[in-house]
């Protein structure tokens, strides 16, 4: 069994370790992770670099870590899931494992089928516009087709991603078998329970300087990586890039913002007006926020502008390796033999075509801007994406 997991691991904690252990319990011979690069789906700088997080993964049970490039990694749930599924499908995975709050695969499948149905599209388009978020309107439309309790599963973030993974499998025609593991312990953004804390709670502890407390909720191998990165000045503090972000948005016109407002709902005008008065990124977000727009959407919009990030292309032009074990390297050889566009050395990207070279150049630019959030600027040299090679255990 080649089992795939879409992940961020920012940082990799005990709950993630249980997911990786469950992959082995299912009988996985090789565990392949499609992991976000240096920016995340919530619209933030990753606390730890993609190379550090990839190392955490292979030291904690993964065999192969492939990069989910930024245009997919820092996108709404549907695009994030689509990119992850495409990547794992191309990597030869036959099983897709993901966590969910409900652990009810049948209910998640019913929701995915409902959201893909013409009846759902009709219900969503005819629903009265009350100023609610898209997520709330979508849940109401789903309830009209199914029932309130099933539709209410969409209130939980991991359930929502799980539904999008299933929808992505349907769209791509992938034969991967979806398997869900019920999330236990600390809730997303909730307080710790036992030896489990959410990644958002751990990042909060890191911002507060409580690294030892954070490490108590992590496997020893990943805690060691975190401590090393902290000592080296490589754990990011995105407030260090605040002036750079503001300098970018202050040069933008309302028309410039329109390129980052795919919904065409007038959010571009709110962002432009907010950028005329805000003195901090938080002020910018607070001025633009309404009940209709979730904060994660605004954060992605601001960071996309900072990075000059284009929309995700239709397909992934390469499988970029971040880390691998011996089993992972064996799987890579099989992928290469089958003609997959595996990229281990950045210098070899030209052989994969112009589309691949352009995407790697974009990733390099994103990393160049990401490292500016490191406390130690001696760790912020540009061009790191072209010099870094995968970790091979």
C-alpha positions in Angstrom: 0.0 0.0 0.0 1.2 3.5 -1.0 -0.6 5.8 1.4 -0.7 9.6 0.9 -1.3 12.4 3.5 -1.9 16.1 2.7 -0.4 18.1 5.5 1.3 21.2 6.9 2.9 19.8 10.1 3.5 23.4 11.4 4.8 22.0 13.7 4.5 18.2 13.8 2.9 17.3 17.1 1.6 14.2 18.9 -1.7 14.2 17.1 0.2 14.2 13.8 2.4 11.4 15.0 -0.8 9.3 15.8 -2.0 9.9 12.2 1.4 8.7 10.8 1.2 5.6 13.2 -2.3 4.9 12.0 -1.0 4.8 8.4 1.3 2.0 9.4 -1.5 0.2 11.2 -3.5 0.3 8.0 -0.7 -1.6 6.4 1.1 1.1 4.5 4.4 0.0 2.9 5.3 3.6 2.0 3.9 6.8 3.4 4.0 9.8 1.1 3.2 13.3 2.4 2.2 16.2 0.2 3.3 19.1 2.5 2.8 22.8 2.2 5.9 24.9 1.5 6.8 28.0 3.5 3.3 29.6 3.5 0.2 27.9 4.8 -3.5 27.6 4.0 -4.5 29.9 6.8 -2.7 32.7 5.1 0.5 32.9 7.2 4.2 32.4 7.2 4.9 28.8 8.4 6.6 28.9 11.8 9.2 26.4 10.6 10.6 26.1 7.1 9.5 23.4 4.7 12.9 21.7 5.1 12.7 21.6 8.9 9.1 20.3 8.7 10.0 17.7 6.1 12.7 16.5 8.4 10.2 16.2 11.2 8.0 14.1 9.0 10.6 11.5 8.0 11.9 11.3 11.5 8.3 10.5 12.7 7.1 7.9 10.3 6.8 9.4 6.8 8.9 7.9 3.9 8.7 10.6 1.3 7.8 14.3 1.6 6.9 16.2 -1.5 6.3 20.0 -1.6 2.8 21.3 -2.3 3.7 24.6 -4.0 2.6 27.9 -2.7 -0.2 28.6 -5.3 -2.0 25.5 -4.0 -0.8 25.6 -0.4 -2.0 29.1 0.3 -5.4 28.8 -1.3 -9.0 28.1 -0.2 -9.8 24.6 0.9 -11.1 23.4 -2.5 -7.9 24.4 -4.3 -5.6 23.2 -1.4 -7.3 19.8 -1.5 -7.2 19.6 -5.3 -3.4 20.3 -5.3 -2.7 17.8 -2.6 -4.8 15.1 -4.3 -3.1 15.8 -7.7 0.3 15.6 -6.1 -0.4 12.3 -4.3 -2.1 10.8 -7.4 1.0 11.6 -9.5 3.2 10.1 -6.7 1.4 6.8 -7.1 -0.6 6.7 -3.8 -3.4 4.2 -3.7 -4.9 5.3 -0.4 -5.6 8.8 1.0 -5.6 9.2 4.8 -6.9 12.3 6.5 -8.2 13.4 9.9 -11.7 14.6 10.5 -13.7 15.6 13.6 -16.5 13.2 12.8 -14.6 10.1 11.6 -17.7 9.2 9.6 -16.6 8.4 6.1 -20.1 7.7 4.8 -21.4 11.1 6.0 -18.4 12.9 4.4 -19.1 11.1 1.1 -22.8 12.1 1.2 -21.7 15.7 1.7 -19.2 15.6 -1.1 -21.8 14.1 -3.5 -24.3 16.8 -2.4 -21.9 19.6 -3.0 -21.1 18.4 -6.5 -24.8 18.0 -7.5 -26.7 20.4 -9.8 -29.3 20.6 -7.1 -26.8 22.1 -4.7 -25.6 24.6 -7.2 -29.2 25.7 -7.7 -29.9 25.9 -4.0 -26.8 28.0 -3.4 -27.6 30.4 -6.3 -31.2 31.0 -5.3 -30.5 31.4 -1.6 -31.2 34.9 -0.3 -28.0 37.0 0.2 -28.1 37.9 3.9 -24.4 39.0 4.1 -23.4 35.6 5.6 -20.1 34.0 4.7 -19.9 31.6 1.8 -19.3 28.8 4.3 -22.6 29.6 6.1 -24.5 29.9 2.8 -23.0 26.6 1.6 -24.0 24.8 4.8 -27.6 26.0 4.5 -27.8 24.8 0.9 -26.4 21.4 1.9 -29.0 21.2 4.7 -31.7 21.7 2.2 -30.5 18.6 0.3 -29.5 16.4 3.2 -30.3 17.2 6.8 -29.2 19.7 9.4 -26.9 17.3 11.3 -25.0 16.1 8.3 -24.7 19.7 6.9 -23.4 20.8 10.3 -20.3 18.7 9.8 -19.1 21.6 7.6 -18.8 23.8 10.7 -15.6 21.9 11.6 -12.4 22.7 9.7 -11.1 19.1 9.3 -14.5 17.9 8.2 -14.5 20.6 5.6 -11.1 19.6 4.3 -12.1 16.0 4.3 -15.1 16.7 2.1 -12.9 18.7 -0.3 -10.4 15.8 -0.5 -13.3 13.5 -1.5 -14.5 16.0 -4.0 -11.0 16.3 -5.5 -10.8 12.5 -5.8 -14.1 12.6 -7.7 -12.9 15.5 -10.0 -9.6 13.9 -10.9 -11.0 10.5 -11.3 -8.3 9.1 -8.9 -8.6 5.6 -7.8 -7.2 6.4 -4.4 -9.3 5.0 -1.5 -10.2 7.7 1.0 -9.8 6.7 4.7 -10.5 9.0 7.6 -9.3 8.9 11.2 -11.4 10.7 13.8 -9.5 13.5 15.4 -9.2 13.1 19.2 -7.8 15.3 21.9 -7.3 19.0 21.5 -9.7 20.7 19.0 -8.5 23.0 16.3 -7.6 26.3 18.0 -8.7 24.7 21.3 -7.0 24.2 24.6 -4.6 21.2 25.1 -6.0 17.9 26.2 -3.6 15.3 27.8 -0.5 15.1 25.6 -2.2 16.7 22.6 -2.3 20.4 21.6 -3.2 21.8 18.3 -0.6 23.3 15.9 -2.2 26.7 16.3 -1.8 26.5 20.1 1.9 25.4 19.7 2.6 28.4 17.4 1.0 30.6 20.0 3.3 29.2 22.7 6.3 29.8 20.4 5.3 33.5 19.9 5.1 33.7 23.7 8.6 32.3 24.1 7.3 29.1 25.7 9.2 26.6 23.5 9.7 24.1 26.3 6.0 24.0 26.9 5.3 23.5 23.2 7.9 20.7 23.0 6.0 18.7 25.7 3.2 18.2 23.1 5.6 17.0 20.4 7.4 13.7 19.7 11.1 13.9 21.0 12.5 13.7 17.4 10.4 16.7 16.2 11.0 18.7 19.4 14.7 18.3 18.8 14.3 19.8 15.3 12.3 22.7 16.7 14.9 23.4 19.4 17.7 23.4 16.8 15.8 25.8 14.5 15.1 28.1 17.4 18.7 28.2 18.4 19.7 29.0 14.9 17.3 31.9 14.6 15.2 30.2 11.9 11.8 30.1 13.5 9.8 32.9 11.9 8.2 35.9 13.4 6.0 37.3 10.7 5.7 40.7 12.4 9.3 41.2 11.3 7.9 41.4 7.7 5.1 43.8 8.6 6.7 46.9 7.1 7.6 44.9 3.9 4.0 43.8 3.6 2.6 47.3 4.2 5.0 48.8 1.7 3.7 46.4 -0.9 0.0 47.0 -0.3 0.4 50.8 -0.1 1.6 50.8 -3.7 -1.5 48.9 -4.9 -4.5 50.4 -6.6 -8.1 49.0 -6.3 -7.5 47.4 -9.7 -4.4 45.7 -8.4 -6.4 44.2 -5.5 -9.0 42.9 -8.0 -6.5 40.3 -9.2 -6.6 38.8 -5.7 -10.4 38.9 -5.3 -11.6 35.9 -7.5 -15.1 36.1 -6.0 -15.6 39.5 -7.5 -17.6 40.6 -4.5 -16.1 44.0 -4.0 -13.6 42.9 -1.4 -10.9 44.5 -3.5 -12.3 47.9 -2.8 -12.5 47.2 0.9 -8.8 46.1 0.9 -7.8 49.2 -1.0 -9.6 51.5 1.3 -8.2 49.7 4.4 -4.6 50.0 3.0 -5.0 53.8 2.8 -5.4 54.1 6.6 -3.8 51.0 8.3 -0.5 51.3 10.1 -0.2 47.6 10.9 -1.3 44.4 9.1 -3.7 43.7 11.9 -5.3 47.1 11.4 -5.6 46.4 7.7 -7.4 43.1 8.3 -9.7 44.6 11.0 -10.7 47.4 8.7 -11.5 45.1 5.8 -13.2 42.4 7.7 -17.0 42.0 7.8 -19.2 39.1 8.7 -19.1 38.0 5.1 -15.3 37.6 4.8 -13.5 35.1 7.1 -10.1 36.3 8.4 -8.3 33.4 6.7 -9.5 34.7 3.3 -8.3 38.2 4.0 -4.9 36.9 5.3 -4.4 34.9 2.1 -5.3 37.9 0.0 -2.8 40.1 1.8 0.0 37.6 1.6 -0.8 36.8 -2.0 -0.3 40.5 -2.8 3.0 40.5 -0.8 4.2 37.6 -2.8 2.7 38.7 -6.1 1.3 35.2 -6.2 -0.7 34.1 -9.3 -3.6 31.7 -9.2 -2.8 28.0 -9.1 -2.1 26.6 -12.6 -4.3 23.7 -13.8 -1.7 21.1 -13.0 1.5 20.4 -11.0 4.5 20.2 -13.4 6.8 18.4 -11.0 7.1 16.3 -7.8 9.6 18.2 -5.7 11.3 16.1 -3.1 11.9 17.6 0.3 13.0 14.5 2.3 13.0 10.8 2.0 13.9 7.6 3.8 15.4 4.5 2.2 11.8 3.3 1.5 11.0 6.7 0.0 14.0 6.6 -2.3 13.0 3.2 -3.5 9.6 4.6 -4.3 11.2 7.5 -6.1 13.2 5.1 -8.3 9.9 3.4 -9.3 8.3 6.8 -10.1 11.2 7.9 -12.3 11.1 4.5 -14.1 7.4 5.2 -14.8 8.3 8.7 -16.2 7.1 10.8 -13.4 8.6 14.4 -13.3 10.5 13.9 -10.1 12.7 16.9 -9.0 15.4 16.3 -6.5 18.1 18.8 -7.7 16.8 22.3 -8.5 19.5 22.6 -11.2 17.7 19.9 -13.1 14.4 21.8 -13.4 15.1 23.0 -17.0 14.8 19.4 -18.2 11.2 19.3 -17.0 10.1 22.2 -19.2 9.3 25.9 -19.0 6.2 25.4 -16.8 8.3 23.6 -14.2 11.1 26.2 -14.4 8.6 29.0 -13.9 7.0 27.4 -10.9 10.4 26.8 -9.2 11.3 30.4 -9.9 8.1 31.5 -8.2 8.8 29.2 -5.2 12.3 30.6 -4.9 10.9 34.1 -4.8 8.4 33.1 -2.1 11.2 31.6 0.0 13.3 34.7 -0.5 10.5 36.8 1.1 9.7 34.1 3.7 13.2 34.0 5.2 13.0 37.8 5.9 10.7 36.8 8.8 13.6 35.1 10.6 15.0 36.8 13.6 18.5 36.2 12.5 19.1 37.9 9.1 22.2 35.9 8.6 19.8 33.0 8.0 17.9 35.0 5.4 20.1 34.8 2.3 18.3 34.8 -1.0 18.4 31.9 -3.4 18.0 29.1 -0.8 15.5 27.2 -2.9 18.1 26.7 -5.6 20.8 25.6 -3.2 18.9 23.3 -0.9 18.9 19.5 -1.6 16.5 17.0 0.0 17.2 15.4 3.3 17.9 11.7 2.7 17.8 9.6 5.8 
